[in-house]
Amino acid sequence: MSKVKVLFFAADPTSLSAPHPRLRLDEEVRQIQKRVDAAVFGNLLKFDWRLATRTGDLQQKLEDTRPQIVHFSGHGGSQGLVLTGADGLTPRPVDTEVLRELFEKDVGAIRLVVLTACHSRAQAEAICEVVGCAIGARDRISDDASITFNAKFYSAIATGRSVQDAFERARMALRLEHPAESEILELLHRKDVDPGKIVLVSRFRRYARIAAPAAAVLALTAALAATVIDSPASPPPEPVLVDGLRLGDCTSEGTQRPAAYRPLAAVSMEPESPSDAATALAQAKSFCHDGNHDSAVAYFKRAAGEGEPEAMSFLAIAYLSGEGAARDSVRGMRWLSEAAKKKRDPRGMNALAVVYENDQRMHARYYWARHWYTEAAELGDVEAMRNLARHYRAGLGIEQSDSLALEWYRNAVEATIGGCPGPDRVDARAGGGRAA
């Protein structure tokens, strides 16, 4: 998988003369690298560190490199960003118009520009009209606050978060550690750009391989390769229909597959007395297993009302399928959303993704479907793995990728052979202001 390049410029020439203290740029680099290395996809971010940046460096690197992110850390002011002159000592301000022209000539693959320098909002505003998205400071920002923000921002990017989500998480880190400076940095974007949809690092995790017979895995992989890679002209699989969501036998493990409608039992039983969520959920599953969906839904409501995510998912499916409850897509989506937000029940996440995928009214339905398929797949849900592979295979709302499709199909096969790999089986990698 290709890496996301971050071209990181830093300069501190004004600290050579009073009253400016030296910026802790070395500590900033250290903290960013430390947090990124600890992130799940940290190896997919490649930093090109350019310290003591000269004015010539800025132009040359933008011409020679094709980064997705350009960052400047240092001093800023009314005259623009402050770089270092050719002698390595003299401060050289670069004004807003020059910066804009530089990026216009060499915008390349740049998706985001980050300026953690004092009073850099004007530069960020001008640059975002060229690249689409930029972060700048509307006031003075301290060295410590900048370090905190940058370390958290890039660690969030390295876990597959969108630019918007990473920015909000970094600002939350500022609220916790530097509350007085939490609103200084701003995320700016063009009208046609949604930073909530800019995901620079794919949220894709490689699951640890289970101990399956080598011959079986090789045979399955070969078969998948033949169907996924060797037949590019074959039509993509049909999307799962929302009408396929059924309660069925809700005592089964993993994601519930579409099942034939089971007739309701003759007796519908309402909960006689309050119970804890786990007891109510177990009772609901028992009724569901017997085909008594009316009584099952009553107990699902009880458990869902007490905050049980799995019960919320079953209740939502009941509303969407009309089993044990009148069809109600609004309530169904509400309960699915509530269950998914808790990020504990992959069944609900997968079901929510199915609904999003089939909602023709939504412009970004594939984006949200893929988001929840990924969340569920990373919790070990086999059906979500297959659905995610299907998205990559067909290029649904994303760049088509046979390799990623094959990887997720393989994960699904291995999980089916040896049991779903849970989250514990996922590979993990282990002062003064900045005014000029």
Secondary structure as the mmCIF struct_conf table of DSSP 4:
data_model
#
loop_
_struct_conf.conf_type_id
_struct_conf.id
_struct_conf.beg_label_comp_id
_struct_conf.beg_label_asym_id
_struct_conf.beg_label_seq_id
_struct_conf.end_label_comp_id
_struct_conf.end_label_asym_id
_struct_conf.end_label_seq_id
HELX_LH_PP_P HELX_LH_PP_P1 SER A 2 LYS A 3
STRN STRN1 VAL A 4 ALA A 10
HELX_RH_3T_P HELX_RH_3T_P1 PRO A 13 LEU A 16
BEND BEND1 SER A 17 SER A 17
TURN_TY1_P TURN_TY1_P1 ALA A 18 PRO A 19
HELX_LH_PP_P HELX_LH_PP_P2 HIS A 20 LEU A 23
HELX_RH_AL_P HELX_RH_AL_P1 LEU A 25 ALA A 38
BEND BEND2 ALA A 39 ALA A 39
TURN_TY1_P TURN_TY1_P2 VAL A 40 PHE A 41
HELX_RH_3T_P HELX_RH_3T_P2 GLY A 42 LEU A 44
STRN STRN2 LEU A 45 ARG A 50
BEND BEND3 ALA A 52 ALA A 52
STRN STRN3 ARG A 54 ARG A 54
HELX_RH_AL_P HELX_RH_AL_P2 THR A 55 ASP A 64
BEND BEND4 GLN A 68 GLN A 68
STRN STRN4 ILE A 69 SER A 73
BEND BEND5 GLY A 74 GLY A 74
STRN STRN5 HIS A 75 GLY A 77
TURN_TY1_P TURN_TY1_P3 SER A 78 GLN A 79
STRN STRN6 GLY A 80 THR A 84
TURN_TY1_P TURN_TY1_P4 ALA A 86 ASP A 87
BEND BEND6 GLY A 88 THR A 90
STRN STRN7 PRO A 91 VAL A 94
HELX_RH_AL_P HELX_RH_AL_P3 THR A 96 LYS A 105
TURN_TY1_P TURN_TY1_P5 ASP A 106 ASP A 106
TURN_TY1_P TURN_TY1_P6 GLY A 108 ALA A 109
STRN STRN8 LEU A 112 THR A 116
BEND BEND7 ALA A 117 ALA A 117
TURN_TY1_P TURN_TY1_P7 CYS A 118 HIS A 119
HELX_RH_AL_P HELX_RH_AL_P4 ARG A 121 VAL A 131
BEND BEND8 GLY A 132 GLY A 132
STRN STRN9 CYS A 133 ALA A 137
BEND BEND9 ARG A 138 ASP A 139
STRN STRN10 SER A 142 SER A 142
HELX_RH_AL_P HELX_RH_AL_P5 ASP A 143 ILE A 157
TURN_TY1_P TURN_TY1_P8 ALA A 158 GLY A 160
HELX_RH_AL_P HELX_RH_AL_P6 VAL A 163 GLU A 177
HELX_RH_3T_P HELX_RH_3T_P3 PRO A 179 GLU A 181
TURN_TY1_P TURN_TY1_P9 SER A 182 GLU A 183
BEND BEND10 ILE A 184 ILE A 184
STRN STRN11 LEU A 185 HIS A 189
TURN_TY1_P TURN_TY1_P10 LYS A 191 ASP A 192
HELX_RH_3T_P HELX_RH_3T_P4 PRO A 195 LYS A 197
BEND BEND11 LEU A 200 VAL A 201
HELX_LH_PP_P HELX_LH_PP_P3 ARG A 206 ARG A 206
STRN STRN12 TYR A 207 TYR A 207
HELX_LH_PP_P HELX_LH_PP_P4 ALA A 208 ILE A 210
HELX_RH_AL_P HELX_RH_AL_P7 ALA A 214 VAL A 228
TURN_TY1_P TURN_TY1_P11 ILE A 229 ILE A 229
BEND BEND12 ASP A 230 ASP A 230
TURN_TY1_P TURN_TY1_P12 PRO A 232 ALA A 233
BEND BEND13 SER A 234 SER A 234
HELX_LH_PP_P HELX_LH_PP_P5 PRO A 235 LEU A 241
HELX_RH_3T_P HELX_RH_3T_P5 VAL A 242 GLY A 244
BEND BEND14 GLY A 248 GLY A 248
TURN_TY1_P TURN_TY1_P13 CYS A 250 THR A 251
BEND BEND15 SER A 252 THR A 255
HELX_LH_PP_P HELX_LH_PP_P6 GLN A 256 PRO A 258
HELX_LH_PP_P HELX_LH_PP_P7 ALA A 260 ALA A 265
BEND BEND16 ALA A 266 ALA A 266
BEND BEND17 SER A 273 SER A 273
HELX_RH_AL_P HELX_RH_AL_P8 ALA A 277 HIS A 289
TURN_TY1_P TURN_TY1_P14 ASP A 290 GLY A 291
HELX_RH_AL_P HELX_RH_AL_P9 HIS A 293 GLY A 305
TURN_TY1_P TURN_TY1_P15 GLU A 306 GLY A 307
HELX_RH_AL_P HELX_RH_AL_P10 PRO A 309 SER A 321
TURN_TY1_P TURN_TY1_P16 GLY A 322 GLY A 322
BEND BEND18 GLU A 323 ALA A 325
HELX_RH_AL_P HELX_RH_AL_P11 SER A 329 LYS A 342
TURN_TY1_P TURN_TY1_P17 LYS A 343 LYS A 343
HELX_RH_AL_P HELX_RH_AL_P12 PRO A 346 GLU A 357
TURN_TY1_P TURN_TY1_P18 ASN A 358 ASN A 358
TURN_TY1_P TURN_TY1_P19 GLN A 360 ARG A 361
TURN_TY1_P TURN_TY1_P20 HIS A 363 ALA A 364
HELX_RH_AL_P HELX_RH_AL_P13 ARG A 365 GLU A 378
TURN_TY1_P TURN_TY1_P21 LEU A 379 GLY A 380
HELX_RH_AL_P HELX_RH_AL_P14 VAL A 382 ALA A 394
TURN_TY1_P TURN_TY1_P22 GLY A 395 GLY A 395
BEND BEND19 LEU A 396 ILE A 398
HELX_RH_AL_P HELX_RH_AL_P15 ASP A 402 GLY A 418
HELX_RH_3T_P HELX_RH_3T_P6 PRO A 423 ARG A 425
STRN STRN13 VAL A 426 VAL A 426
STRN STRN14 GLY A 433 GLY A 433
STRN STRN15 ALA A 435 ALA A 435
#
